Amino acid sequence: MKRSELNRLILENRAFIESQGFKLPPFAHWGIEEWKNLSEEYKEMRDCQIGWDVTDFGSGDFYKVGLFLLTIRNGCFGKYPKPYAEKIMVVEEEQVTPMHFHWKKMEDIINRGGGNLLIKVYNSTKDEQLDLTGDVTIYSDGREYTVPAGSIVCLKPGQSMTMQQGLYHSFWGEKGKGKVMVGEVSMCNDDTNDNRFYEPTGRFSDIEEDVAAEFLLVNEL
């Protein structure tokens, strides 16, 4: 991805998030100098990768396969006692986050506003393949029910769904409904060691430095 695209996406999506009535933490408004000159008082931000995260998953086409995130709070396995994490994300219409699951993390995915979020689900097999036949148990806002393998669950604004460990899921914004502000409340997040993508996928994007950075991403801290 180009640095100019990253700068633009952070500015645009920061404005979109705030237009939905979600108040962002102070660091969401820092410029490049604040990010570059973090003191040791902010060591937790570096260690736990708190901050902006924009990825095209190595696709080269962010709007086709990509995700925009801000990690607001996070613990680190074995380093910080905080056992939870929170993210706010922006998902575009038909912009796919690739099929994946987590070994350690359980998470709630929440439609915080905007359009509808579509989530495709499969159980995983013992050898970490897609279970193409087993029904999937859905936990959504206090309701438990089952759907066939490969079903697509629609989360409208205000609705949520729990992703248990080993549950393959892929999601995107429904066409014609607008971009979606998505919340994630979870156990500690570890993007380096706790993502099992069904197909080989790059988690952090290579960056072409065509302009000066206005922000730093979590993997650059």
GROMACS elastic network, one bead per residue, 0.5 to 0.9 nm:
[ bonds ]
;  ai    aj funct       b0    kb
    1     4     6  0.85055   500
    1     5     6  0.68534   500
    1     6     6  0.72915   500
    1    55     6  0.80769   500
    1    56     6  0.74187   500
    1    58     6  0.87828   500
    1    60     6  0.68010   500
    1    61     6  0.82985   500
    1    62     6  0.78744   500
    1   205     6  0.64235   500
    1   206     6  0.61668   500
    1   208     6  0.59887   500
    1   209     6  0.88425   500
    2     5     6  0.52268   500
    2     6     6  0.65256   500
    2     7     6  0.88287   500
    2   206     6  0.84666   500
    2   207     6  0.55232   500
    2   209     6  0.62015   500
    2   210     6  0.62835   500
    2   211     6  0.81786   500
    3     6     6  0.50063   500
    3     7     6  0.61715   500
    3     8     6  0.85893   500
    3   207     6  0.61916   500
    3   208     6  0.59059   500
    3   209     6  0.52569   500
    3   210     6  0.59694   500
    3   211     6  0.60312   500
    3   212     6  0.72087   500
    3   213     6  0.63071   500
    3   214     6  0.87041   500
    4     7     6  0.51570   500
    4     8     6  0.62293   500
    4     9     6  0.86350   500
    4   208     6  0.86669   500
    4   209     6  0.78155   500
    4   210     6  0.65033   500
    4   211     6  0.57541   500
    4   212     6  0.77607   500
    4   213     6  0.76512   500
    4   214     6  0.88947   500
    5     8     6  0.51232   500
    5     9     6  0.60461   500
    5    10     6  0.86222   500
    6     9     6  0.51380   500
    6    10     6  0.62001   500
    6    11     6  0.86612   500
    6    54     6  0.70797   500
    6   207     6  0.88469   500
    6   213     6  0.83811   500
    6   214     6  0.87819   500
    6   215     6  0.83823   500
    7    10     6  0.54586   500
    7    11     6  0.64152   500
    7    12     6  0.87318   500
    7   212     6  0.89592   500
    7   213     6  0.68326   500
    7   214     6  0.59789   500
    7   215     6  0.67920   500
    8    11     6  0.52522   500
    8    12     6  0.60461   500
    8    13     6  0.84512   500
    9    12     6  0.51166   500
    9    13     6  0.58092   500
    9    14     6  0.80868   500
    9    54     6  0.83033   500
    9    68     6  0.80791   500
   10    13     6  0.53558   500
   10    14     6  0.57317   500
   10    15     6  0.84259   500
   10    52     6  0.78723   500
   10    54     6  0.83062   500
   10    68     6  0.82556   500
   10   215     6  0.81354   500
   11    14     6  0.53001   500
   11    15     6  0.63563   500
   11    16     6  0.87809   500
   12    15     6  0.53245   500
   12    16     6  0.63285   500
   12    17     6  0.88620   500
   13    17     6  0.60384   500
   13    18     6  0.84839   500
   13    68     6  0.80677   500
   13    89     6  0.89582   500
   13    90     6  0.69635   500
   14    17     6  0.52466   500
   14    18     6  0.63372   500
   14    19     6  0.85961   500
   14    24     6  0.83300   500
   14    28     6  0.78466   500
   14    29     6  0.87746   500
   15    18     6  0.52281   500
   15    19     6  0.60613   500
   15    20     6  0.88317   500
   16    20     6  0.65658   500
   16    90     6  0.85609   500
   16   181     6  0.82232   500
   17    20     6  0.53252   500
   17    21     6  0.70783   500
   17    22     6  0.59699   500
   17    23     6  0.79500   500
   17    24     6  0.81139   500
   17    88     6  0.83995   500
   17    89     6  0.86297   500
   17    90     6  0.78733   500
   17   113     6  0.88471   500
   17   181     6  0.66581   500
   18    21     6  0.52034   500
   18    22     6  0.50867   500
   18    23     6  0.59994   500
   18    24     6  0.72135   500
   19    22     6  0.73502   500
   20    23     6  0.88381   500
   20   112     6  0.81968   500
   20   113     6  0.64806   500
   20   114     6  0.76013   500
   20   181     6  0.79345   500
   22   112     6  0.87727   500
   24    27     6  0.81061   500
   24    28     6  0.62293   500
   24    29     6  0.82378   500
   24    72     6  0.83778   500
   25    28     6  0.57454   500
   25    29     6  0.78087   500
   25    72     6  0.74155   500
   26    29     6  0.57037   500
   26    30     6  0.71270   500
   27    30     6  0.51259   500
   27    31     6  0.87085   500
   27    34     6  0.84950   500
   27    35     6  0.83894   500
   27    51     6  0.75660   500
   28    31     6  0.86858   500
   28    51     6  0.73227   500
   28    52     6  0.78488   500
   28    70     6  0.81995   500
   28    72     6  0.89455   500
   30    33     6  0.77957   500
   30    34     6  0.56712   500
   30    35     6  0.66964   500
   30   215     6  0.76173   500
   31    34     6  0.56040   500
   31    35     6  0.65528   500
   31    36     6  0.88314   500
   31   214     6  0.59157   500
   31   215     6  0.58701   500
   31   216     6  0.86801   500
   32    35     6  0.51152   500
   32    36     6  0.60195   500
   32    37     6  0.85279   500
   32   213     6  0.67676   500
   32   216     6  0.67013   500
   33    36     6  0.50854   500
   33    37     6  0.59933   500
   33    38     6  0.86028   500
   33   214     6  0.84893   500
   33   215     6  0.85380   500
   34    37     6  0.53452   500
   34    38     6  0.62646   500
   34   215     6  0.89676   500
   35    38     6  0.57385   500
   35   215     6  0.69396   500
   35   216     6  0.63888   500
   35   221     6  0.76303   500
   36   215     6  0.88304   500
   36   216     6  0.77408   500
   36   221     6  0.76734   500
   38    41     6  0.76621   500
   38    42     6  0.61730   500
   38    43     6  0.80635   500
   38   221     6  0.88990   500
   39    42     6  0.57678   500
   39    43     6  0.73297   500
   40    43     6  0.50657   500
   40    44     6  0.85928   500
   41    44     6  0.78617   500
   42    45     6  0.55285   500
   42    46     6  0.71996   500
   43    46     6  0.53611   500
   43    47     6  0.61868   500
   43    48     6  0.85137   500
   44    47     6  0.50263   500
   44    48     6  0.57298   500
   44    49     6  0.78637   500
   44    50     6  0.77924   500
   44    74     6  0.87064   500
   44    75     6  0.84168   500
   44    76     6  0.89130   500
   44    80     6  0.83091   500
   45    48     6  0.54488   500
   45    49     6  0.54969   500
   45    51     6  0.72881   500
   45    73     6  0.85154   500
   45    74     6  0.85044   500
   45   218     6  0.82628   500
   45   221     6  0.80701   500
   46    49     6  0.51679   500
   46    50     6  0.67304   500
   46    51     6  0.88541   500
   46   218     6  0.72750   500
   46   219     6  0.84350   500
   46   220     6  0.87372   500
   46   221     6  0.55620   500
   47    50     6  0.80900   500
   47    75     6  0.88147   500
   47    76     6  0.74006   500
   47    79     6  0.86602   500
   47   221     6  0.87887   500
   48    73     6  0.82506   500
   48    74     6  0.58975   500
   48    75     6  0.60350   500
   48    76     6  0.56580   500
   48    80     6  0.86117   500
   48   188     6  0.89640   500
   48   189     6  0.81947   500
   48   190     6  0.81128   500
   48   218     6  0.86791   500
   49    52     6  0.86603   500
   49    53     6  0.89146   500
   49    71     6  0.73576   500
   49    73     6  0.88394   500
   49    74     6  0.76255   500
   49   189     6  0.89649   500
   49   190     6  0.86724   500
   49   217     6  0.86397   500
   49   219     6  0.68290   500
   49   221     6  0.76344   500
   50    53     6  0.87741   500
   50    70     6  0.74846   500
   50    72     6  0.59759   500
   50    73     6  0.61896   500
   50    74     6  0.66918   500
   50   217     6  0.89507   500
   50   218     6  0.61358   500
   51    69     6  0.82756   500
   51    70     6  0.53528   500
   51    71     6  0.50846   500
   51    72     6  0.64690   500
   51    73     6  0.85617   500
   51   216     6  0.81711   500
   51   217     6  0.65743   500
   51   218     6  0.54085   500
   51   221     6  0.89391   500
   52    68     6  0.80739   500
   52    69     6  0.60698   500
   52    71     6  0.65251   500
   52    72     6  0.88503   500
   52   215     6  0.80422   500
   52   216     6  0.70499   500
   52   218     6  0.57013   500
   52   219     6  0.89354   500
   53    67     6  0.82641   500
   53    68     6  0.62333   500
   53    70     6  0.58557   500
   53    71     6  0.74380   500
   53   204     6  0.82781   500
   53   216     6  0.87297   500
   53   217     6  0.53441   500
   53   218     6  0.58283   500
   53   219     6  0.77834   500
   54    62     6  0.89333   500
   54    66     6  0.77273   500
   54    67     6  0.60861   500
   54    69     6  0.60673   500
   54    70     6  0.83983   500
   54   204     6  0.77600   500
   54   205     6  0.77533   500
   54   217     6  0.73163   500
   55    58     6  0.76184   500
   55    62     6  0.70955   500
   55    65     6  0.86314   500
   55    66     6  0.54814   500
   55    67     6  0.55815   500
   55    68     6  0.66305   500
   55    69     6  0.85332   500
   55   202     6  0.86267   500
   55   203     6  0.68160   500
   55   204     6  0.56416   500
   55   205     6  0.53614   500
   55   206     6  0.89000   500
   56    59     6  0.55014   500
   56    60     6  0.62500   500
   56    61     6  0.63126   500
   56    63     6  0.79286   500
   56    64     6  0.82986   500
   56    65     6  0.57131   500
   56    67     6  0.65484   500
   56    68     6  0.88473   500
   56    97     6  0.87978   500
   56   202     6  0.80777   500
   56   203     6  0.78771   500
   56   204     6  0.75869   500
   56   205     6  0.61069   500
   57    60     6  0.79177   500
   57    61     6  0.89187   500
   57    62     6  0.80578   500
   57    65     6  0.68125   500
   57    66     6  0.59950   500
   57    67     6  0.81461   500
   57    97     6  0.81691   500
   57    98     6  0.80594   500
   57   201     6  0.58060   500
   57   204     6  0.63036   500
   57   205     6  0.62558   500
   58    61     6  0.81940   500
   58    62     6  0.87810   500
   58    65     6  0.85127   500
   58    66     6  0.86019   500
   58   201     6  0.64541   500
   58   203     6  0.71468   500
   58   204     6  0.73991   500
   58   205     6  0.57940   500
   58   206     6  0.75928   500
   59    62     6  0.70267   500
   59    64     6  0.80862   500
   59    65     6  0.61877   500
   59    66     6  0.77236   500
   59   201     6  0.82400   500
   59   202     6  0.80823   500
   59   205     6  0.87777   500
   60    64     6  0.88087   500
   60    65     6  0.81574   500
   60   205     6  0.86417   500
   61    64     6  0.54664   500
   61    65     6  0.61032   500
   61    66     6  0.73550   500
   62    65     6  0.52807   500
   62    67     6  0.73842   500
   62    95     6  0.77135   500
   63    66     6  0.60743   500
   63    67     6  0.83397   500
   63    92     6  0.69952   500
   63    93     6  0.83688   500
   63    94     6  0.79185   500
   63    95     6  0.53958   500
   63    96     6  0.81261   500
   64    92     6  0.87920   500
   64    93     6  0.89929   500
   64    94     6  0.68301   500
   64    96     6  0.61905   500
   64    97     6  0.89644   500
   65    94     6  0.85728   500
   65    95     6  0.54022   500
   65    97     6  0.59993   500
   65    98     6  0.72341   500
   66    91     6  0.82345   500
   66    92     6  0.87804   500
   66    95     6  0.62347   500
   66    96     6  0.61534   500
   66    97     6  0.58433   500
   66    98     6  0.82815   500
   67    89     6  0.73634   500
   67    90     6  0.68536   500
   67    91     6  0.61823   500
   67    92     6  0.81767   500
   67    95     6  0.75866   500
   67    96     6  0.77067   500
   67    97     6  0.63768   500
   68    88     6  0.85708   500
   68    89     6  0.55056   500
   68    90     6  0.52671   500
   68    91     6  0.67897   500
   69    87     6  0.66845   500
   69    88     6  0.58291   500
   69    90     6  0.65072   500
   69    91     6  0.89762   500
   70    86     6  0.87238   500
   70    87     6  0.55772   500
   70    88     6  0.53557   500
   70    89     6  0.62784   500
   70    90     6  0.89913   500
   70   218     6  0.89331   500
   71    74     6  0.72142   500
   71    85     6  0.77620   500
   71    86     6  0.61790   500
   71    88     6  0.66187   500
   71    89     6  0.85367   500
   71   218     6  0.84689   500
   72    85     6  0.75300   500
   72    86     6  0.55888   500
   72    87     6  0.54385   500
   72    88     6  0.72839   500
   73    84     6  0.77911   500
   73    85     6  0.51511   500
   73    86     6  0.52843   500
   73    87     6  0.71903   500
   74    80     6  0.89778   500
   74    82     6  0.70598   500
   74    83     6  0.78227   500
   74    84     6  0.60143   500
   74    86     6  0.65470   500
   74    87     6  0.86767   500
   74   186     6  0.89878   500
   74   187     6  0.83216   500
   74   188     6  0.58068   500
   74   189     6  0.64970   500
   75    78     6  0.89871   500
   75    79     6  0.78111   500
   75    80     6  0.55437   500
   75    81     6  0.66084   500
   75    83     6  0.57736   500
   75    84     6  0.60689   500
   75    85     6  0.64130   500
   75   187     6  0.82036   500
   75   188     6  0.51744   500
   75   189     6  0.71970   500
   75   190     6  0.89437   500
   76    79     6  0.53489   500
   76    80     6  0.52081   500
   76    81     6  0.74342   500
   76    82     6  0.73200   500
   76    83     6  0.78566   500
   76   188     6  0.62232   500
   76   189     6  0.74178   500
   76   190     6  0.74435   500
   77    80     6  0.67495   500
   77    81     6  0.78696   500
   77    82     6  0.87465   500
   77    83     6  0.80811   500
   77   188     6  0.69730   500
   77   189     6  0.86189   500
   77   190     6  0.80914   500
   78    81     6  0.75291   500
   80    83     6  0.81297   500
   82    85     6  0.81287   500
   82   188     6  0.76772   500
   83   186     6  0.86461   500
   83   187     6  0.57673   500
   83   188     6  0.56009   500
   84   185     6  0.74527   500
   84   186     6  0.55676   500
   84   189     6  0.77962   500
   85   107     6  0.89659   500
   85   184     6  0.79159   500
   85   185     6  0.59439   500
   85   186     6  0.51686   500
   85   187     6  0.56525   500
   85   188     6  0.51564   500
   85   189     6  0.62739   500
   86   183     6  0.74105   500
   86   184     6  0.54819   500
   86   186     6  0.63006   500
   86   187     6  0.85250   500
   86   188     6  0.86426   500
   86   189     6  0.86171   500
   87   182     6  0.82567   500
   87   183     6  0.57832   500
   87   185     6  0.67050   500
   87   186     6  0.86009   500
   88   112     6  0.87376   500
   88   181     6  0.71089   500
   88   182     6  0.57929   500
   88   184     6  0.62900   500
   88   185     6  0.89780   500
   89   180     6  0.81033   500
   89   181     6  0.58001   500
   89   183     6  0.60824   500
   89   184     6  0.77594   500
   90   179     6  0.69139   500
   90   180     6  0.56373   500
   90   182     6  0.59394   500
   90   183     6  0.87327   500
   91    94     6  0.83619   500
   91    95     6  0.64538   500
   91    96     6  0.81720   500
   91    97     6  0.86449   500
   91   117     6  0.80168   500
   91   171     6  0.85863   500
   91   172     6  0.63461   500
   91   173     6  0.58401   500
   91   179     6  0.56993   500
   91   180     6  0.51152   500
   91   181     6  0.65836   500
   91   182     6  0.71417   500
   92    95     6  0.51413   500
   92    96     6  0.83541   500
   92   115     6  0.89391   500
   92   172     6  0.69439   500
   92   173     6  0.53989   500
   92   174     6  0.83434   500
   92   175     6  0.87964   500
   92   178     6  0.70679   500
   92   180     6  0.63863   500
   93    96     6  0.86059   500
   93   115     6  0.82316   500
   93   116     6  0.88330   500
   93   117     6  0.87667   500
   93   172     6  0.64903   500
   93   174     6  0.54152   500
   93   175     6  0.50690   500
   93   176     6  0.71615   500
   93   177     6  0.72874   500
   93   178     6  0.60303   500
   93   179     6  0.55587   500
   93   180     6  0.78226   500
   94   171     6  0.87076   500
   94   172     6  0.52540   500
   94   173     6  0.51609   500
   94   174     6  0.60868   500
   94   175     6  0.59024   500
   95   171     6  0.80062   500
   95   172     6  0.51180   500
   95   173     6  0.63453   500
   95   174     6  0.89267   500
   96    99     6  0.87545   500
   96   170     6  0.69494   500
   96   171     6  0.57368   500
   96   173     6  0.78830   500
   97   100     6  0.85344   500
   97   169     6  0.86818   500
   97   170     6  0.55348   500
   97   171     6  0.54710   500
   97   172     6  0.64974   500
   98   169     6  0.78442   500
   98   170     6  0.53062   500
   98   171     6  0.74155   500
   98   197     6  0.71109   500
   98   198     6  0.78743   500
   98   199     6  0.80505   500
   98   201     6  0.80025   500
   99   120     6  0.82288   500
   99   121     6  0.84430   500
   99   168     6  0.60832   500
   99   169     6  0.51628   500
   99   171     6  0.79277   500
   99   196     6  0.86303   500
   99   197     6  0.59581   500
   99   198     6  0.57194   500
   99   199     6  0.75777   500
  100   166     6  0.86218   500
  100   167     6  0.78392   500
  100   168     6  0.50271   500
  100   169     6  0.55853   500
  100   170     6  0.66618   500
  100   195     6  0.67046   500
  100   196     6  0.53072   500
  100   198     6  0.55691   500
  100   199     6  0.83131   500
  101   105     6  0.87769   500
  101   124     6  0.83821   500
  101   163     6  0.83653   500
  101   164     6  0.84758   500
  101   165     6  0.67166   500
  101   166     6  0.53466   500
  101   167     6  0.54566   500
  101   169     6  0.64331   500
  101   170     6  0.89716   500
  101   194     6  0.82501   500
  101   195     6  0.60760   500
  101   196     6  0.52394   500
  101   197     6  0.66167   500
  101   198     6  0.81548   500
  102   105     6  0.55480   500
  102   106     6  0.74666   500
  102   163     6  0.88310   500
  102   164     6  0.80599   500
  102   165     6  0.53872   500
  102   166     6  0.58464   500
  102   167     6  0.75159   500
  102   168     6  0.82000   500
  102   194     6  0.53533   500
  102   195     6  0.50594   500
  102   196     6  0.59270   500
  102   197     6  0.87580   500
  103   106     6  0.85509   500
  103   165     6  0.53852   500
  103   166     6  0.59802   500
  103   193     6  0.89289   500
  103   194     6  0.57977   500
  103   195     6  0.71978   500
  103   196     6  0.74404   500
  104   165     6  0.61387   500
  104   166     6  0.85705   500
  104   187     6  0.80896   500
  104   188     6  0.84954   500
  104   189     6  0.87974   500
  104   190     6  0.89353   500
  104   194     6  0.64666   500
  105   163     6  0.86091   500
  105   164     6  0.75266   500
  105   165     6  0.60666   500
  105   186     6  0.67596   500
  105   187     6  0.53068   500
  105   188     6  0.65460   500
  105   189     6  0.67077   500
  105   190     6  0.83010   500
  105   194     6  0.73506   500
  106   162     6  0.73764   500
  106   163     6  0.57870   500
  106   165     6  0.55464   500
  106   185     6  0.87701   500
  106   186     6  0.57351   500
  106   187     6  0.57953   500
  106   188     6  0.86872   500
  107   161     6  0.83901   500
  107   162     6  0.57467   500
  107   163     6  0.52260   500
  107   164     6  0.67589   500
  107   165     6  0.84721   500
  107   184     6  0.65873   500
  107   185     6  0.56909   500
  107   187     6  0.64566   500
  108   140     6  0.88734   500
  108   160     6  0.65478   500
  108   161     6  0.55327   500
  108   163     6  0.60443   500
  108   164     6  0.86850   500
  108   183     6  0.79930   500
  108   184     6  0.56171   500
  108   185     6  0.52409   500
  108   186     6  0.60927   500
  109   159     6  0.86335   500
  109   160     6  0.54715   500
  109   161     6  0.53898   500
  109   162     6  0.63386   500
  109   163     6  0.73662   500
  109   182     6  0.69175   500
  109   183     6  0.58909   500
  109   185     6  0.68790   500
  109   186     6  0.85885   500
  110   113     6  0.89748   500
  110   117     6  0.89543   500
  110   155     6  0.77750   500
  110   157     6  0.80293   500
  110   158     6  0.68570   500
  110   159     6  0.59508   500
  110   161     6  0.66035   500
  110   162     6  0.87867   500
  110   181     6  0.85915   500
  110   182     6  0.55502   500
  110   184     6  0.61194   500
  110   185     6  0.80313   500
  111   114     6  0.79932   500
  111   115     6  0.83620   500
  111   116     6  0.74101   500
  111   117     6  0.67487   500
  111   155     6  0.62767   500
  111   156     6  0.62921   500
  111   158     6  0.53949   500
  111   159     6  0.56190   500
  111   160     6  0.61319   500
  111   180     6  0.70583   500
  111   181     6  0.62855   500
  111   183     6  0.62987   500
  111   184     6  0.89595   500
  112   156     6  0.87288   500
  112   157     6  0.56241   500
  112   158     6  0.56309   500
  112   159     6  0.78421   500
  112   160     6  0.87846   500
  112   180     6  0.75771   500
  112   181     6  0.53181   500
  112   182     6  0.52570   500
  112   183     6  0.60112   500
  113   116     6  0.82787   500
  113   156     6  0.80806   500
  113   158     6  0.69010   500
  113   179     6  0.87886   500
  113   180     6  0.60209   500
  113   181     6  0.51606   500
  113   182     6  0.71740   500
  114   156     6  0.86324   500
  114   157     6  0.66493   500
  114   177     6  0.76432   500
  114   178     6  0.62802   500
  114   179     6  0.58866   500
  114   181     6  0.59767   500
  114   182     6  0.88530   500
  115   156     6  0.70417   500
  115   157     6  0.69484   500
  115   173     6  0.68181   500
  115   174     6  0.69227   500
  115   175     6  0.87549   500
  115   176     6  0.82580   500
  115   179     6  0.54966   500
  115   181     6  0.78944   500
  116   154     6  0.66235   500
  116   155     6  0.57666   500
  116   157     6  0.65820   500
  116   172     6  0.86608   500
  116   173     6  0.58927   500
  116   174     6  0.54642   500
  116   175     6  0.86038   500
  116   177     6  0.62835   500
  116   178     6  0.77082   500
  116   179     6  0.80172   500
  116   180     6  0.64727   500
  117   153     6  0.82118   500
  117   154     6  0.57566   500
  117   155     6  0.50737   500
  117   156     6  0.65144   500
  117   157     6  0.83006   500
  117   171     6  0.68724   500
  117   172     6  0.59106   500
  117   174     6  0.60011   500
  117   179     6  0.88543   500
  117   180     6  0.66922   500
  117   182     6  0.81502   500
  118   152     6  0.62179   500
  118   153     6  0.56763   500
  118   155     6  0.63179   500
  118   156     6  0.88120   500
  118   170     6  0.83050   500
  118   171     6  0.54202   500
  118   172     6  0.54516   500
  118   173     6  0.60160   500
  118   174     6  0.61760   500
  119   151     6  0.81383   500
  119   152     6  0.52680   500
  119   153     6  0.50950   500
  119   154     6  0.64360   500
  119   155     6  0.78379   500
  119   169     6  0.64463   500
  119   170     6  0.56044   500
  119   172     6  0.67991   500
  119   173     6  0.89215   500
  120   149     6  0.87895   500
  120   150     6  0.59064   500
  120   151     6  0.56180   500
  120   153     6  0.63481   500
  120   154     6  0.89798   500
  120   168     6  0.81347   500
  120   169     6  0.54921   500
  120   170     6  0.52536   500
  120   171     6  0.62175   500
  120   172     6  0.89573   500
  121   136     6  0.72291   500
  121   147     6  0.89583   500
  121   148     6  0.88636   500
  121   149     6  0.66333   500
  121   150     6  0.52909   500
  121   151     6  0.59470   500
  121   152     6  0.66032   500
  121   153     6  0.78594   500
  121   167     6  0.70331   500
  121   168     6  0.56143   500
  121   170     6  0.68147   500
  121   171     6  0.89088   500
  122   130     6  0.61438   500
  122   131     6  0.60757   500
  122   132     6  0.70271   500
  122   133     6  0.87802   500
  122   134     6  0.78939   500
  122   135     6  0.79927   500
  122   136     6  0.63592   500
  122   148     6  0.83845   500
  122   149     6  0.51535   500
  122   150     6  0.54456   500
  122   151     6  0.77290   500
  122   167     6  0.62247   500
  122   168     6  0.50652   500
  122   169     6  0.66057   500
  123   129     6  0.85698   500
  123   130     6  0.63134   500
  123   131     6  0.52514   500
  123   132     6  0.79113   500
  123   133     6  0.88887   500
  123   134     6  0.68906   500
  123   135     6  0.77086   500
  123   136     6  0.61394   500
  123   137     6  0.87893   500
  123   149     6  0.72253   500
  123   150     6  0.88845   500
  123   166     6  0.67885   500
  123   167     6  0.50317   500
  123   168     6  0.58454   500
  123   169     6  0.87316   500
  124   127     6  0.78313   500
  124   128     6  0.53152   500
  124   129     6  0.55191   500
  124   131     6  0.52676   500
  124   132     6  0.88194   500
  124   166     6  0.57896   500
  124   167     6  0.60898   500
  124   168     6  0.62787   500
  125   129     6  0.52403   500
  125   130     6  0.61799   500
  125   131     6  0.55398   500
  125   166     6  0.85397   500
  126   129     6  0.74572   500
  128   131     6  0.86606   500
  128   166     6  0.80862   500
  128   196     6  0.83798   500
  128   198     6  0.80649   500
  129   132     6  0.89139   500
  129   198     6  0.72127   500
  130   133     6  0.89022   500
  130   149     6  0.88909   500
  130   168     6  0.74069   500
  130   198     6  0.79254   500
  131   134     6  0.59244   500
  131   135     6  0.87515   500
  131   149     6  0.71034   500
  131   150     6  0.89084   500
  132   135     6  0.86835   500
  132   148     6  0.87694   500
  132   149     6  0.56420   500
  132   150     6  0.71374   500
  133   148     6  0.73670   500
  133   149     6  0.57324   500
  133   150     6  0.87073   500
  134   148     6  0.68661   500
  134   149     6  0.57724   500
  135   146     6  0.61449   500
  135   147     6  0.55613   500
  135   149     6  0.52383   500
  135   150     6  0.88415   500
  136   145     6  0.83472   500
  136   146     6  0.53686   500
  136   147     6  0.53312   500
  136   148     6  0.60907   500
  136   149     6  0.59499   500
  136   150     6  0.85061   500
  136   151     6  0.84129   500
  136   167     6  0.84910   500
  137   144     6  0.68583   500
  137   145     6  0.56853   500
  137   147     6  0.66045   500
  137   148     6  0.89381   500
  138   143     6  0.77813   500
  138   144     6  0.55778   500
  138   145     6  0.53043   500
  138   146     6  0.56964   500
  138   147     6  0.72739   500
  138   153     6  0.89106   500
  138   161     6  0.72644   500
  138   162     6  0.73776   500
  138   163     6  0.83979   500
  139   142     6  0.67066   500
  139   143     6  0.56711   500
  139   145     6  0.68763   500
  139   146     6  0.88218   500
  139   160     6  0.86025   500
  139   161     6  0.57886   500
  139   162     6  0.54828   500
  139   163     6  0.80124   500
  140   143     6  0.51226   500
  140   144     6  0.65541   500
  140   145     6  0.85061   500
  140   159     6  0.74868   500
  140   160     6  0.56403   500
  140   162     6  0.62943   500
  141   144     6  0.85575   500
  141   159     6  0.67762   500
  141   160     6  0.59487   500
  141   161     6  0.67335   500
  141   162     6  0.84842   500
  147   150     6  0.83591   500
  147   151     6  0.63004   500
  147   152     6  0.88029   500
  147   153     6  0.88432   500
  148   151     6  0.57031   500
  152   171     6  0.88263   500
  153   161     6  0.89795   500
  154   159     6  0.88699   500
  154   174     6  0.85361   500
  155   158     6  0.78323   500
  155   159     6  0.53669   500
  155   160     6  0.63923   500
  155   161     6  0.78051   500
  156   159     6  0.55705   500
  156   160     6  0.83231   500
  157   160     6  0.85501   500
  157   180     6  0.84106   500
  157   181     6  0.86910   500
  157   182     6  0.89803   500
  160   183     6  0.88931   500
  163   166     6  0.83283   500
  163   167     6  0.62371   500
  163   168     6  0.84178   500
  163   169     6  0.79689   500
  164   167     6  0.56810   500
  165   168     6  0.86369   500
  166   196     6  0.87222   500
  168   196     6  0.86890   500
  168   197     6  0.85175   500
  168   198     6  0.80566   500
  172   175     6  0.89129   500
  172   180     6  0.88045   500
  173   176     6  0.87934   500
  173   177     6  0.75694   500
  173   178     6  0.73143   500
  173   179     6  0.62712   500
  173   180     6  0.62949   500
  174   177     6  0.58059   500
  174   178     6  0.74194   500
  174   179     6  0.82615   500
  174   180     6  0.87768   500
  175   178     6  0.71085   500
  175   179     6  0.89345   500
  177   180     6  0.84566   500
  186   189     6  0.73373   500
  189   194     6  0.76685   500
  190   193     6  0.58072   500
  190   194     6  0.54661   500
  190   195     6  0.77510   500
  191   194     6  0.56873   500
  191   195     6  0.59906   500
  191   203     6  0.76156   500
  192   195     6  0.71381   500
  192   203     6  0.82213   500
  193   196     6  0.85696   500
  195   203     6  0.88125   500
  196   199     6  0.86940   500
  197   200     6  0.63379   500
  197   201     6  0.65264   500
  198   201     6  0.83531   500
  202   205     6  0.68494   500
  204   219     6  0.75642   500
  207   210     6  0.88635   500
  208   211     6  0.85746   500
  209   212     6  0.69446   500
  209   213     6  0.78560   500
  213   216     6  0.69929   500
  216   219     6  0.81650   500
  216   220     6  0.59975   500
  216   221     6  0.67084   500
  217   220     6  0.52472   500
  217   221     6  0.67064   500
  218   221     6  0.55267   500
